[in-house]
């Protein structure tokens, strides 16, 4: 059965592909390294050569949507792919299962950032003994802070959902009993 976790592993393989030159160049230009943090690349072809049952599972996950675009053969179905030709970052629930993706489609005339849904936290739920919590407005800014390795022990960072503080963020803040300080980054 396809899950967001198994699909993300294929995206992680995709970023390591010799053909993924543009995504690697873009990551380098923004100072992120895919070998240090979980980043994948969605070429938009993960559903090719898959069974109808698997494509139906992808539809249920929300990563494929049937499209009315013309296809070369009437027996084929066209799909719109979430985060097509984009960098993919996983958002997780408290059990560390991937429940959402953040996609940065960098190769368009105008960059597009999108979430699959409104669930999950990037990069993970902070340790309960966290004393200082940073709230970054975006996944990219959060990843940059993680990559900088400036966080000390008992410090954590989480990304807001497109700059918004959602209920899951508030739940995290309430659960950190030793929290002494929250630092919010503004855009």
TORPA-4810 file (N, C-alpha, C, O; in nm, 3 decimals):
<nodes>
NODE_1_0.084_-0.119_0.000_0.000_0.000_0.000_0.088_0.125_0.000_0.186_0.134_0.074_X
NODE_2_0.052_0.219_-0.082_0.126_0.345_-0.090_0.086_0.435_0.027_-0.032_0.452_0.058_X
NODE_3_0.185_0.491_0.090_0.162_0.589_0.196_0.248_0.711_0.164_0.333_0.707_0.075_X
NODE_4_0.224_0.818_0.237_0.307_0.937_0.217_0.453_0.907_0.250_0.544_0.965_0.190_X
NODE_5_0.477_0.817_0.346_0.614_0.780_0.385_0.684_0.707_0.270_0.796_0.743_0.234_X
NODE_6_0.620_0.604_0.213_0.685_0.529_0.106_0.704_0.616_-0.018_0.806_0.606_-0.086_X
NODE_7_0.608_0.701_-0.046_0.622_0.791_-0.160_0.736_0.890_-0.136_0.813_0.919_-0.228_X
NODE_8_0.748_0.940_-0.013_0.856_1.034_0.016_0.993_0.969_-0.002_1.087_1.034_-0.048_X
NODE_9_1.004_0.843_0.034_1.133_0.773_0.013_1.170_0.774_-0.135_1.288_0.785_-0.170_X
NODE_10_1.070_0.762_-0.223_1.100_0.769_-0.367_1.144_0.910_-0.407_1.228_0.926_-0.495_X
NODE_11_1.088_1.013_-0.340_1.132_1.151_-0.366_1.275_1.172_-0.318_1.352_1.244_-0.381_X
NODE_12_1.311_1.109_-0.205_1.449_1.118_-0.155_1.545_1.052_-0.253_1.656_1.101_-0.274_X
NODE_13_1.503_0.941_-0.312_1.584_0.878_-0.416_1.594_0.971_-0.537_1.699_0.981_-0.600_X
NODE_14_1.485_1.039_-0.569_1.482_1.131_-0.684_1.581_1.245_-0.672_1.642_1.283_-0.772_X
NODE_15_1.600_1.300_-0.552_1.693_1.412_-0.536_1.837_1.364_-0.552_1.925_1.442_-0.587_X
NODE_16_1.860_1.237_-0.526_1.995_1.181_-0.538_2.028_1.136_-0.681_2.142_1.101_-0.710_X
NODE_17_1.929_1.139_-0.767_1.947_1.095_-0.906_2.045_1.187_-0.980_2.049_1.308_-0.957_X
NODE_18_2.122_1.127_-1.067_2.217_1.205_-1.149_2.143_1.305_-1.238_2.199_1.407_-1.277_X
NODE_19_2.017_1.276_-1.272_1.939_1.364_-1.358_1.884_1.486_-1.284_1.838_1.581_-1.349_X
NODE_20_1.886_1.486_-1.152_1.825_1.593_-1.073_1.921_1.711_-1.056_1.945_1.758_-0.945_X
NODE_21_1.975_1.759_-1.168_2.072_1.869_-1.161_2.009_2.001_-1.119_2.063_2.070_-1.032_X
NODE_22_1.896_2.037_-1.178_1.831_2.165_-1.144_1.790_2.172_-0.997_1.815_2.273_-0.932_X
NODE_23_1.728_2.066_-0.942_1.693_2.073_-0.799_1.817_2.088_-0.710_1.814_2.164_-0.613_X
NODE_24_1.923_2.017_-0.743_2.046_2.027_-0.663_2.107_2.166_-0.674_2.155_2.222_-0.575_X
NODE_25_2.106_2.222_-0.794_2.158_2.358_-0.813_2.075_2.458_-0.733_2.129_2.549_-0.670_X
NODE_26_1.944_2.441_-0.736_1.858_2.534_-0.663_1.884_2.523_-0.512_1.897_2.625_-0.444_X
NODE_27_1.892_2.401_-0.461_1.921_2.383_-0.318_2.052_2.450_-0.281_2.062_2.517_-0.178_X
NODE_28_2.152_2.432_-0.365_2.282_2.495_-0.338_2.268_2.647_-0.334_2.330_2.714_-0.252_X
NODE_29_2.186_2.702_-0.424_2.169_2.848_-0.431_2.102_2.905_-0.307_2.122_3.022_-0.274_X
NODE_30_2.021_2.824_-0.238_1.956_2.872_-0.115_2.025_2.818_0.010_1.977_2.840_0.122_X
NODE_31_2.135_2.750_-0.008_2.216_2.706_0.106_2.163_2.584_0.181_2.191_2.568_0.299_X
NODE_32_2.087_2.499_0.113_2.039_2.377_0.177_2.106_2.255_0.115_2.137_2.253_-0.004_X
NODE_33_2.129_2.155_0.198_2.197_2.033_0.155_2.107_1.913_0.184_2.073_1.887_0.299_X
NODE_34_2.069_1.841_0.080_1.976_1.729_0.097_2.036_1.612_0.175_1.963_1.525_0.221_X
NODE_35_2.168_1.609_0.190_2.227_1.500_0.269_2.219_1.528_0.419_2.239_1.437_0.499_X
NODE_36_2.188_1.652_0.458_2.179_1.687_0.600_2.037_1.683_0.655_2.017_1.653_0.772_X
NODE_37_1.939_1.714_0.571_1.800_1.716_0.615_1.714_1.642_0.512_1.755_1.623_0.398_X
NODE_38_1.596_1.602_0.554_1.509_1.525_0.464_1.445_1.617_0.360_1.357_1.697_0.391_X
NODE_39_1.492_1.604_0.238_1.438_1.677_0.124_1.425_1.577_0.010_1.513_1.494_-0.011_X
NODE_40_1.316_1.585_-0.062_1.298_1.501_-0.178_1.272_1.585_-0.301_1.254_1.706_-0.294_X
NODE_41_1.271_1.517_-0.416_1.240_1.584_-0.543_1.132_1.504_-0.613_1.147_1.384_-0.636_X
NODE_42_1.023_1.572_-0.648_0.912_1.510_-0.718_0.920_1.550_-0.865_0.888_1.664_-0.901_X
NODE_43_0.963_1.458_-0.949_0.973_1.485_-1.092_0.835_1.486_-1.157_0.820_1.528_-1.272_X
NODE_44_0.734_1.440_-1.084_0.599_1.434_-1.137_0.567_1.305_-1.207_0.461_1.291_-1.268_X
NODE_45_0.659_1.208_-1.199_0.640_1.084_-1.273_0.622_0.961_-1.184_0.626_0.849_-1.233_X
NODE_46_0.602_0.981_-1.055_0.594_0.868_-0.963_0.479_0.773_-0.993_0.484_0.656_-0.954_X
NODE_47_0.377_0.821_-1.061_0.260_0.737_-1.090_0.271_0.664_-1.224_0.188_0.578_-1.255_X
NODE_48_0.370_0.699_-1.304_0.385_0.634_-1.434_0.413_0.485_-1.414_0.484_0.446_-1.321_X
NODE_49_0.358_0.404_-1.499_0.373_0.259_-1.496_0.323_0.195_-1.366_0.368_0.087_-1.329_X
NODE_50_0.230_0.262_-1.298_0.169_0.206_-1.177_0.031_0.152_-1.211_-0.029_0.192_-1.311_X
NODE_51_-0.016_0.061_-1.129_-0.148_0.001_-1.150_-0.257_0.104_-1.119_-0.232_0.204_-1.051_X
NODE_52_-0.376_0.078_-1.168_-0.490_0.165_-1.139_-0.517_0.169_-0.988_-0.553_0.273_-0.934_X
NODE_53_-0.500_0.054_-0.922_-0.521_0.047_-0.777_-0.423_0.142_-0.705_-0.463_0.213_-0.612_X
NODE_54_-0.298_0.142_-0.747_-0.198_0.230_-0.685_-0.231_0.376_-0.714_-0.219_0.461_-0.626_X
NODE_55_-0.272_0.405_-0.836_-0.310_0.542_-0.870_-0.430_0.587_-0.787_-0.437_0.703_-0.745_X
NODE_56_-0.524_0.496_-0.762_-0.638_0.528_-0.675_-0.590_0.561_-0.534_-0.643_0.651_-0.470_X
NODE_57_-0.489_0.486_-0.484_-0.433_0.515_-0.352_-0.368_0.653_-0.351_-0.383_0.729_-0.255_X
NODE_58_-0.296_0.687_-0.458_-0.235_0.820_-0.468_-0.342_0.929_-0.467_-0.323_1.035_-0.408_X
NODE_59_-0.455_0.901_-0.533_-0.566_0.997_-0.533_-0.621_1.017_-0.392_-0.648_1.130_-0.351_X
NODE_60_-0.636_0.908_-0.318_-0.686_0.917_-0.180_-0.589_0.996_-0.092_-0.632_1.067_-0.001_X
NODE_61_-0.460_0.984_-0.118_-0.359_1.060_-0.043_-0.360_1.208_-0.082_-0.312_1.293_-0.007_X
NODE_62_-0.415_1.237_-0.199_-0.422_1.376_-0.245_-0.307_1.418_-0.335_-0.299_1.535_-0.373_X
NODE_63_-0.218_1.327_-0.368_-0.102_1.363_-0.450_-0.130_1.352_-0.600_-0.052_1.400_-0.682_X
NODE_64_-0.241_1.290_-0.635_-0.288_1.284_-0.775_-0.432_1.330_-0.780_-0.512_1.300_-0.690_X
NODE_65_-0.466_1.403_-0.885_-0.603_1.445_-0.910_-0.632_1.421_-1.057_-0.553_1.460_-1.143_X
NODE_66_-0.743_1.356_-1.086_-0.780_1.333_-1.226_-0.797_1.467_-1.296_-0.849_1.563_-1.239_X
NODE_67_-0.751_1.471_-1.420_-0.756_1.594_-1.498_-0.832_1.568_-1.628_-0.840_1.454_-1.674_X
NODE_68_-0.886_1.673_-1.687_-0.956_1.657_-1.814_-0.868_1.695_-1.934_-0.919_1.718_-2.043_X
NODE_69_-0.738_1.701_-1.912_-0.643_1.730_-2.020_-0.645_1.615_-2.120_-0.658_1.499_-2.081_X
NODE_70_-0.634_1.647_-2.246_-0.635_1.544_-2.351_-0.515_1.451_-2.337_-0.405_1.493_-2.301_X
NODE_71_-0.538_1.323_-2.364_-0.432_1.223_-2.363_-0.426_1.155_-2.499_-0.523_1.162_-2.575_X
NODE_72_-0.316_1.091_-2.530_-0.297_1.033_-2.663_-0.381_0.909_-2.690_-0.400_0.869_-2.805_X
NODE_73_-0.432_0.849_-2.582_-0.508_0.725_-2.594_-0.628_0.733_-2.500_-0.614_0.767_-2.383_X
NODE_74_-0.746_0.702_-2.552_-0.869_0.712_-2.472_-0.870_0.620_-2.351_-0.946_0.642_-2.257_X
NODE_75_-0.786_0.516_-2.351_-0.782_0.425_-2.237_-0.698_0.480_-2.122_-0.693_0.421_-2.014_X
NODE_76_-0.632_0.595_-2.145_-0.545_0.654_-2.043_-0.620_0.765_-1.968_-0.716_0.823_-2.020_X
NODE_77_-0.575_0.792_-1.847_-0.632_0.899_-1.765_-0.523_1.001_-1.738_-0.411_0.966_-1.702_X
NODE_78_-0.557_1.128_-1.755_-0.461_1.235_-1.724_-0.474_1.272_-1.577_-0.583_1.268_-1.520_X
NODE_79_-0.362_1.309_-1.517_-0.361_1.346_-1.376_-0.284_1.477_-1.357_-0.191_1.508_-1.431_X
NODE_80_-0.324_1.551_-1.255_-0.247_1.663_-1.205_-0.173_1.610_-1.084_-0.231_1.543_-0.999_X
NODE_81_-0.043_1.640_-1.076_0.043_1.587_-0.971_0.075_1.697_-0.871_0.120_1.805_-0.910_X
NODE_82_0.052_1.672_-0.743_0.088_1.767_-0.638_0.240_1.787_-0.637_0.317_1.691_-0.637_X
NODE_83_0.281_1.914_-0.635_0.424_1.946_-0.621_0.509_1.904_-0.738_0.630_1.883_-0.723_X
NODE_84_0.450_1.890_-0.855_0.522_1.844_-0.973_0.645_1.929_-1.000_0.639_2.052_-0.997_X
NODE_85_0.756_1.863_-1.025_0.887_1.923_-1.045_0.919_2.022_-0.932_0.950_2.139_-0.954_X
NODE_86_0.909_1.968_-0.811_0.934_2.053_-0.695_1.011_1.981_-0.586_1.017_1.858_-0.583_X
NODE_87_1.069_2.058_-0.497_1.134_2.005_-0.379_1.023_1.972_-0.279_0.930_2.050_-0.262_X
NODE_88_1.034_1.858_-0.214_0.931_1.812_-0.122_0.992_1.796_0.018_1.098_1.736_0.035_X
NODE_89_0.922_1.852_0.117_0.963_1.842_0.257_0.850_1.772_0.331_0.733_1.803_0.309_X
NODE_90_0.882_1.677_0.420_0.777_1.604_0.492_0.735_1.673_0.621_0.820_1.725_0.695_X
NODE_91_0.606_1.675_0.648_0.552_1.721_0.777_0.501_1.598_0.849_0.444_1.508_0.787_X
NODE_92_0.522_1.593_0.979_0.491_1.472_1.054_0.390_1.499_1.165_0.368_1.613_1.206_X
NODE_93_0.330_1.389_1.213_0.243_1.398_1.330_0.326_1.365_1.454_0.448_1.348_1.445_X
NODE_94_0.262_1.357_1.567_0.333_1.334_1.692_0.401_1.197_1.694_0.501_1.179_1.763_X
NODE_95_0.348_1.102_1.620_0.407_0.967_1.613_0.520_0.960_1.509_0.573_0.852_1.482_X
NODE_96_0.557_1.074_1.451_0.664_1.088_1.352_0.629_1.027_1.216_0.718_0.999_1.135_X
NODE_97_0.499_1.007_1.191_0.454_0.959_1.060_0.433_1.079_0.969_0.382_1.183_1.012_X
NODE_98_0.471_1.065_0.843_0.449_1.173_0.747_0.299_1.183_0.718_0.235_1.085_0.678_X
NODE_99_0.244_1.304_0.739_0.100_1.326_0.718_0.074_1.438_0.618_-0.041_1.466_0.585_X
NODE_100_0.180_1.502_0.571_0.163_1.617_0.482_0.295_1.641_0.410_0.401_1.597_0.454_X
NODE_101_0.286_1.711_0.298_0.405_1.756_0.225_0.398_1.906_0.206_0.291_1.965_0.193_X
NODE_102_0.515_1.966_0.205_0.532_2.104_0.162_0.612_2.094_0.032_0.717_2.030_0.028_X
NODE_103_0.562_2.157_-0.073_0.631_2.153_-0.203_0.674_2.293_-0.241_0.598_2.389_-0.228_X
NODE_104_0.795_2.304_-0.288_0.848_2.429_-0.342_0.878_2.403_-0.489_0.976_2.336_-0.524_X
NODE_105_0.792_2.458_-0.574_0.810_2.442_-0.719_0.894_2.561_-0.766_0.843_2.670_-0.792_X
NODE_106_1.023_2.537_-0.776_1.122_2.642_-0.799_1.146_2.672_-0.946_1.205_2.775_-0.978_X
NODE_107_1.102_2.586_-1.034_1.137_2.598_-1.176_1.024_2.659_-1.260_1.018_2.636_-1.381_X
NODE_108_0.937_2.733_-1.197_0.830_2.800_-1.269_0.869_2.947_-1.290_0.965_2.994_-1.229_X
NODE_109_0.796_3.019_-1.375_0.824_3.162_-1.393_0.818_3.234_-1.259_0.899_3.321_-1.230_X
NODE_110_0.720_3.196_-1.178_0.709_3.248_-1.042_0.702_3.128_-0.948_0.614_3.043_-0.962_X
NODE_111_0.795_3.121_-0.853_0.797_3.008_-0.760_0.661_2.988_-0.696_0.587_3.083_-0.671_X
NODE_112_0.629_2.861_-0.670_0.502_2.829_-0.607_0.529_2.740_-0.486_0.599_2.639_-0.496_X
NODE_113_0.473_2.779_-0.372_0.484_2.699_-0.251_0.346_2.648_-0.217_0.249_2.724_-0.222_X
NODE_114_0.335_2.520_-0.184_0.205_2.465_-0.154_0.215_2.351_-0.053_0.317_2.282_-0.044_X
NODE_115_0.107_2.333_0.021_0.095_2.222_0.115_-0.009_2.126_0.060_-0.105_2.166_-0.006_X
NODE_116_0.012_1.998_0.087_-0.084_1.897_0.048_-0.213_1.912_0.130_-0.323_1.896_0.077_X
NODE_117_-0.198_1.942_0.259_-0.312_1.961_0.349_-0.267_2.049_0.466_-0.159_2.109_0.458_X
NODE_118_-0.344_2.058_0.571_-0.308_2.146_0.682_-0.257_2.070_0.805_-0.246_2.128_0.913_X
NODE_119_-0.227_1.943_0.789_-0.182_1.862_0.902_-0.031_1.871_0.921_0.041_1.917_0.832_X
NODE_120_0.015_1.825_1.037_0.156_1.800_1.060_0.242_1.920_1.094_0.200_2.035_1.083_X
NODE_121_0.363_1.889_1.136_0.463_1.986_1.179_0.592_1.959_1.102_0.628_1.843_1.078_X
NODE_122_0.660_2.065_1.065_0.793_2.051_1.007_0.892_2.114_1.103_0.867_2.224_1.152_X
NODE_123_1.004_2.049_1.133_1.049_1.918_1.085_0.997_1.802_1.171_0.985_1.690_1.122_X
NODE_124_0.967_1.830_1.298_0.919_1.727_1.390_0.867_1.794_1.516_0.891_1.912_1.540_X
NODE_125_0.797_1.717_1.596_0.753_1.769_1.725_0.876_1.786_1.814_0.958_1.696_1.824_X
NODE_126_0.888_1.900_1.879_1.004_1.924_1.966_1.004_1.830_2.087_0.900_1.780_2.130_X
NODE_127_1.123_1.807_2.140_1.137_1.726_2.261_1.060_1.795_2.374_1.062_1.918_2.383_X
NODE_128_0.993_1.719_2.460_0.914_1.780_2.568_0.994_1.870_2.663_0.936_1.955_2.730_X
NODE_129_1.125_1.851_2.671_1.207_1.932_2.761_1.267_2.056_2.693_1.358_2.119_2.748_X
NODE_130_1.216_2.090_2.576_1.264_2.208_2.503_1.246_2.333_2.590_1.140_2.354_2.649_X
NODE_131_1.351_2.415_2.596_1.344_2.539_2.674_1.322_2.661_2.584_1.256_2.757_2.624_X
NODE_132_1.377_2.657_2.462_1.364_2.770_2.370_1.310_2.717_2.238_1.365_2.625_2.178_X
NODE_133_1.199_2.778_2.193_1.135_2.734_2.069_1.135_2.849_1.969_1.090_2.960_1.999_X
NODE_134_1.187_2.822_1.851_1.185_2.918_1.741_1.068_2.882_1.650_1.046_2.765_1.619_X
NODE_135_0.995_2.984_1.607_0.886_2.965_1.511_0.927_3.035_1.382_0.935_3.158_1.377_X
NODE_136_0.952_2.957_1.278_0.992_3.012_1.148_0.868_3.025_1.061_0.780_2.939_1.065_X
NODE_137_0.858_3.132_0.981_0.738_3.153_0.899_0.718_3.048_0.791_0.604_3.020_0.753_X
NODE_138_0.826_2.989_0.739_0.813_2.892_0.630_0.901_2.770_0.655_0.993_2.773_0.737_X
NODE_139_0.872_2.665_0.582_0.952_2.544_0.589_1.096_2.572_0.545_1.190_2.521_0.606_X
NODE_140_1.114_2.653_0.442_1.248_2.682_0.392_1.331_2.755_0.498_1.447_2.723_0.519_X
NODE_141_1.272_2.853_0.564_1.344_2.926_0.669_1.373_2.834_0.788_1.479_2.846_0.850_X
NODE_142_1.283_2.745_0.818_1.303_2.648_0.925_1.419_2.555_0.888_1.508_2.530_0.970_X
NODE_143_1.418_2.503_0.766_1.525_2.414_0.720_1.660_2.486_0.722_1.762_2.425_0.755_X
NODE_144_1.660_2.613_0.688_1.785_2.691_0.690_1.840_2.702_0.831_1.961_2.691_0.852_X
NODE_145_1.753_2.725_0.927_1.798_2.734_1.066_1.851_2.599_1.115_1.953_2.595_1.183_X
NODE_146_1.785_2.491_1.080_1.832_2.358_1.118_1.969_2.333_1.056_2.061_2.286_1.124_X
NODE_147_1.982_2.364_0.929_2.107_2.340_0.855_2.222_2.423_0.912_2.337_2.381_0.905_X
NODE_148_2.192_2.539_0.968_2.298_2.626_1.022_2.365_2.567_1.145_2.474_2.608_1.183_X
NODE_149_2.299_2.471_1.207_2.350_2.403_1.326_2.377_2.498_1.443_2.467_2.474_1.522_X
NODE_150_2.300_2.606_1.453_2.317_2.701_1.563_2.229_2.666_1.684_2.246_2.724_1.792_X
NODE_151_2.138_2.573_1.667_2.051_2.537_1.779_2.128_2.457_1.883_2.198_2.361_1.851_X
NODE_152_2.115_2.499_2.007_2.176_2.427_2.117_2.083_2.316_2.162_1.969_2.306_2.117_X
NODE_153_2.134_2.232_2.252_2.050_2.131_2.313_1.935_2.202_2.385_1.955_2.310_2.442_X
NODE_154_1.820_2.145_2.383_1.700_2.199_2.446_1.645_2.321_2.373_1.565_2.396_2.428_X
NODE_155_1.690_2.341_2.247_1.632_2.441_2.159_1.572_2.367_2.040_1.625_2.265_1.997_X
NODE_156_1.463_2.419_1.989_1.398_2.355_1.875_1.340_2.462_1.784_1.319_2.576_1.826_X
NODE_157_1.313_2.423_1.660_1.248_2.511_1.565_1.138_2.433_1.494_1.154_2.315_1.463_X
NODE_158_1.027_2.501_1.470_0.920_2.444_1.389_0.875_2.551_1.291_0.886_2.671_1.318_X
NODE_159_0.823_2.506_1.178_0.774_2.599_1.076_0.626_2.624_1.098_0.548_2.532_1.124_X
NODE_160_0.589_2.749_1.086_0.447_2.783_1.082_0.392_2.736_0.948_0.468_2.703_0.857_X
NODE_161_0.263_2.733_0.936_0.199_2.688_0.812_0.174_2.810_0.724_0.072_2.877_0.737_X
NODE_162_0.269_2.838_0.637_0.261_2.957_0.552_0.247_3.084_0.636_0.169_3.174_0.603_X
NODE_163_0.323_3.090_0.744_0.320_3.207_0.831_0.209_3.206_0.935_0.202_3.296_1.018_X
NODE_164_0.122_3.105_0.930_0.008_3.099_1.023_0.035_3.005_1.139_0.091_2.897_1.122_X
NODE_165_-0.005_3.048_1.256_0.001_2.967_1.376_-0.128_2.886_1.384_-0.235_2.942_1.407_X
NODE_166_-0.118_2.756_1.365_-0.236_2.669_1.365_-0.252_2.600_1.501_-0.165_2.609_1.588_X
NODE_167_-0.362_2.531_1.516_-0.392_2.462_1.642_-0.281_2.364_1.680_-0.246_2.354_1.798_X
NODE_168_-0.225_2.293_1.583_-0.119_2.197_1.617_0.005_2.267_1.675_0.076_2.210_1.757_X
NODE_169_0.031_2.390_1.631_0.143_2.467_1.688_0.113_2.505_1.833_0.200_2.495_1.920_X
NODE_170_-0.010_2.548_1.858_-0.050_2.584_1.994_-0.044_2.463_2.088_-0.004_2.475_2.203_X
NODE_171_-0.085_2.348_2.037_-0.077_2.225_2.118_0.066_2.195_2.156_0.094_2.156_2.270_X
NODE_172_0.157_2.211_2.062_0.300_2.189_2.091_0.347_2.284_2.199_0.411_2.242_2.296_X
NODE_173_0.316_2.411_2.184_0.360_2.512_2.282_0.307_2.476_2.420_0.380_2.485_2.519_X
NODE_174_0.180_2.436_2.428_0.121_2.399_2.558_0.185_2.274_2.617_0.186_2.257_2.739_X
NODE_175_0.239_2.187_2.532_0.295_2.061_2.581_0.440_2.073_2.631_0.491_1.981_2.694_X
NODE_176_0.504_2.185_2.604_0.644_2.204_2.642_0.651_2.266_2.782_0.654_2.388_2.797_X
NODE_177_0.653_2.181_2.882_0.642_2.226_3.021_0.764_2.304_3.070_0.753_2.380_3.166_X
NODE_178_0.879_2.286_3.008_0.998_2.359_3.051_1.029_2.477_2.960_1.136_2.538_2.970_X
NODE_179_0.936_2.510_2.873_0.956_2.619_2.778_0.974_2.752_2.851_0.890_2.791_2.933_X
NODE_180_1.083_2.821_2.820_1.112_2.949_2.882_1.099_3.065_2.784_1.074_3.179_2.823_X
NODE_181_1.117_3.034_2.654_1.123_3.142_2.556_1.073_3.094_2.420_1.103_2.983_2.377_X
NODE_182_0.997_3.180_2.355_0.953_3.155_2.217_1.005_3.273_2.133_0.984_3.389_2.166_X
NODE_183_1.073_3.240_2.026_1.125_3.342_1.935_1.055_3.324_1.802_1.064_3.218_1.739_X
NODE_184_0.986_3.429_1.759_0.910_3.425_1.633_0.986_3.505_1.529_1.016_3.622_1.548_X
NODE_185_1.015_3.439_1.417_1.080_3.509_1.306_0.974_3.573_1.220_0.874_3.509_1.187_X
NODE_186_0.994_3.696_1.185_0.901_3.768_1.096_0.959_3.769_0.956_1.081_3.760_0.937_X
NODE_187_0.872_3.780_0.860_0.916_3.789_0.720_0.963_3.928_0.689_1.004_3.956_0.577_X
</nodes>
